[in-house]
Amino acid sequence: GGVLLGVKGQGGVGFYDWDSGALVRRIEVEPKSVFWSESGELVTLATEDTYYVLRYSRENYLEAVQNGEIDEDGAESAFEVVCDIN
């Protein structure tokens, strides 16, 4: 389990809010595994050849919802790329 519900589909993974069921962000990476930090702030998407480390901001997500900045892929500001490791 993690801070968000992750749903893997063709072309990527979607992260959804547990409470509302709303799409937080769809990310165009097809991970083999997803690892959340204990704090729920960092998430790693592990593909066959790369690890993507992202920082999740619930505050940025809620702000985007309030400001109507949600598109078909969710809130762009909800996740920030920290690094990728090959």
C-alpha positions in Angstrom: 0.0 0.0 0.0 0.9 3.6 -0.4 -0.3 7.1 0.1 -2.2 6.9 -3.3 -3.8 4.0 -5.1 -1.7 3.0 -8.1 -3.4 1.4 -11.1 -1.2 0.1 -13.9 -2.5 0.2 -17.4 -1.2 0.2 -20.9 1.1 3.2 -21.3 1.6 4.0 -17.7 0.4 4.1 -14.1 -2.4 6.2 -12.6 -2.3 7.4 -9.0 -5.7 7.9 -7.4 -6.8 9.6 -4.1 -7.9 6.9 -1.6 -10.7 9.1 -0.2 -12.3 10.6 -3.3 -11.2 8.1 -6.0 -10.1 11.1 -8.1 -7.2 10.8 -10.5 -4.2 12.6 -8.9 -1.7 12.0 -11.8 -1.2 9.6 -14.7 2.5 9.0 -15.4 3.6 7.5 -18.7 6.0 5.0 -17.2 5.2 1.2 -17.0 6.8 0.2 -13.7 7.5 -3.4 -12.7 7.3 -2.2 -9.0 6.3 0.8 -7.0 7.9 1.7 -3.7 6.7 4.4 -1.3 8.8 5.9 1.5 7.5 5.6 5.1 6.6 9.3 5.1 4.6 9.0 1.9 6.5 11.9 0.3 8.7 9.9 -2.0 7.8 7.2 -4.5 10.0 5.1 -6.7 8.8 3.7 -10.0 11.1 0.8 -11.0 11.1 -0.2 -14.6 13.3 -2.9 -16.2 16.3 -0.5 -16.7 15.5 2.7 -14.7 14.3 3.8 -11.3 12.4 7.1 -11.2 12.2 8.8 -7.8 9.3 11.3 -7.5 8.2 13.6 -4.7 4.5 13.7 -4.1 2.9 16.9 -2.7 -0.7 16.5 -1.5 -0.7 20.3 -0.9 0.1 20.9 -4.6 -2.6 18.5 -5.7 -5.3 20.1 -3.5 -4.2 23.5 -4.7 -4.5 22.4 -8.4 -8.0 21.0 -7.7 -9.1 24.3 -6.1 -7.7 26.3 -9.0 -9.2 24.0 -11.7 -5.8 22.9 -12.9 -6.7 19.3 -13.5 -6.5 17.8 -17.0 -7.1 14.3 -18.3 -3.7 13.3 -16.8 -4.5 14.8 -13.4 -2.5 17.5 -11.6 1.0 18.0 -13.1 2.1 19.8 -10.0 1.3 16.8 -7.7 4.6 15.0 -8.5 8.1 16.4 -9.0 10.9 14.3 -10.4 13.7 14.0 -7.9 16.0 11.9 -10.0 16.2 8.9 -12.3 18.8 6.1 -11.9 19.8 4.0 -14.9 
